[in-house]
């Protein structure tokens, strides 16, 4: 499943901030852009088939989806002397 939310937590000696970035609001626009690019993608796919490398081109899309889905559960911790930044993707 694709990630739906990014949470950024910043702890410093002076301030503490929590940011919630909803990715589920971006996914419809990304899918719409891909849908609009679909004729161009299919055109290049047909050209790649004629050249002989079509399977590589069409294997790219499921691999790209798997790559995006693998971000779910990612946790990044960055620490310095006076602050801590935590980024989690859920």
VOVEXPA-398494 format. One record per atom (N, C-alpha, C): residue in three letters; x, y, z. Coordinates in pm, whole numbers, plus 50000, padded with zeros to 5 digits. Layout:
AlaXYZ/...
***
This chain:
Unk500844988250000/Unk500005000050000/Unk500895012450000/Unk500445022549929/Unk501255034649917/Unk501205042750046/Unk502265050250075/Unk502295058450197/Unk501225069350193/Unk500635072250307/Unk499555082150314/Unk499905094450396/Unk500945093750479/Unk501215104750571/Unk502705105350602/Unk503225117450609/Unk504585119650655/Unk504505127850783/Unk505175123050886/Unk505195130251013/Unk506625134751039/Unk506795147651059/Unk508115153351087/Unk508065159151228/Unk508945154351313/Unk508995158951451/Unk510365165251474/Unk510365177851515/Unk511595185251538/Unk511665188951686/Unk512655183951755/Unk512895187151896/Unk514215194551906/Unk514165206851948/Unk515395214251973/Unk515345219652115/Unk516425225652156/Unk516455230952292/Unk515505242752309/Unk515195249752201/Unk514315261352208/Unk512865258352172/Unk512665250452069/Unk511305248152018/Unk511065233251994/Unk509795229951990/Unk509355216451954/Unk508255217851851/Unk508395211251737/Unk507405212151629/Unk507025198251582/Unk505765196651550/Unk505235184651486/Unk504545188751357/Unk504955183051247/Unk504325185751118/Unk503745172851063/Unk502515173551020/Unk501855162150957/Unk501575166050813/Unk502165158950719/Unk501955161850577/Unk501135150550515/Unk499905153450476/Unk499045142850420/Unk499375140050274/Unk499955128550250/Unk500285124550113/Unk499045120050036/Unk498015115650108/Unk496825110750039/Unk496145121849959/Unk496455134449987/Unk495935145349906/Unk496725147249777/Unk497975142449774/Unk498805143749654/Unk498625132449554/Unk498315120449605/Unk498245108749515/Unk497245110349401/Unk496045115949421/Unk495145117549306/Unk495735126349196/Unk496475136849233/Unk497085145449132/Unk498215138349058/Unk498965130049130/Unk500035122449066/Unk499455112248969/Unk498385105349009/Unk497765095648921/Unk497115102448800/Unk496565114248818/Unk496005121748706/Unk497095125648608/Unk498255129948660/Unk499375133448572/Unk499855121148494/Unk499915109648560/Unk500295097448490/Unk499265093448385/Unk498005095648416/Unk496955092548320/Unk497045101448197/Unk497375114148220/Unk497535123448107/Unk498775120048024/Unk499785114148087/Unk501005110248016/Unk500915096347955/Unk499825089447977/Unk499685075647931/Unk499885073947780/Unk499315082547693/Unk499585080747550/Unk501075081747516/Unk501775090847579/Unk503205092147555/Unk503965080047607/Unk503565074947723/Unk504205063147780/Unk503985051047689/Unk502745049347639/Unk502475038147548/Unk503225039447416/Unk503355051647366/Unk504115054047243/Unk505565049647260/Unk506195053947370/Unk507575049947395/Unk507675034947421/Unk506645029147481/Unk506635014647503/Unk506605006947372/Unk505795011647278/Unk505735004947146/Unk507065006347073/Unk507675018047082/Unk508985020047019/Unk510025010747083/Unk509965009347216/Unk510925000547283/Unk510704985947244/Unk509444982147221/Unk509164968447175/Unk509754966247037/Unk509604976246949/Unk510154975046814/Unk511684974546815/Unk512294981446907/Unk513754981346919/Unk514234968246982/Unk513374962047063/Unk513724949347125/Unk513944950247276/Unk513664961547335/Unk513844963147478/Unk512524966747547/Unk511434962047494/Unk510114965547546/Unk509824959747683/Unk510314947747710/Unk510024941547839/Unk510694949247953/Unk511854954847928/Unk512524962948030/Unk511674975148062/Unk511134981347959/Unk510314993447976/Unk509044990348056/Unk508374979348023/Unk507114976148091/Unk507324970148230/Unk508494965048260/Unk508794960348395/Unk509104972048488/Unk509374983548433/Unk509694995348513/Unk508514999648599/Unk507304999048550/Unk506135004348621/Unk505774996648746/Unk505724983248743/Unk505504976148870/Unk506654978048969/Unk507874979048916/Unk509024981349006/Unk508944995149069/Unk508485005048995/Unk508315018549049/Unk507235018649158/Unk506145011649136/Unk505085010649237/Unk505605003749364/Unk506364992849347/Unk506944985949462/Unk507914994949538/Unk508675003049464/Unk509625012349526/Unk508885022649611/Unk507795028149558/Unk507015038149633/Unk506365031749755/Unk505855019649740/Unk505225012749853/Unk506225008949962/Unk507485007249925/Unk508475003350024/Unk508825014650121/Unk508415026950091/Unk508665038050181/Unk507785037550306/Unk506695030250300/Unk505805029450416/Unk506545022550531/Unk506535029050646/Unk507245023950762/Unk508655029150777/Unk509095037650684/Unk510435043350690/Unk510535053050806/Unk511615052050881/Unk511855060950995/Unk513265066450983/Unk513375079750983/Unk514665086450972/Unk514865094651099/Unk515965092351168/Unk516325099951288/Unk517645107151261/Unk517625120251280/Unk518835128251264/Unk519055135551395/Unk520235133651453/Unk520525139851583/Unk521755148851571/Unk521675160151637/Unk522835168951651/Unk522965172451798/Unk523865181451827/Unk524095184951968/Unk522885191552032/Unk522155199651955/Unk521055207252016/Unk519675204051959/Unk519565194951865/Unk518245191851812/Unk518175177451761/Unk516935172851749/Unk516635159551696/Unk515515161051595/Unk515675155251478/Unk514645155251375/Unk514265140851346/Unk512975137851354/Unk512465124451325/Unk511465125651211/Unk511655117651109/Unk510725117250996/Unk510215103050986/Unk508895101550988/Unk508305088250972/Unk507255088950862/Unk507255078650780/Unk506305077750669/Unk505365066150699/Unk504065069250705/Unk503065058950733/Unk502015058450626/
***
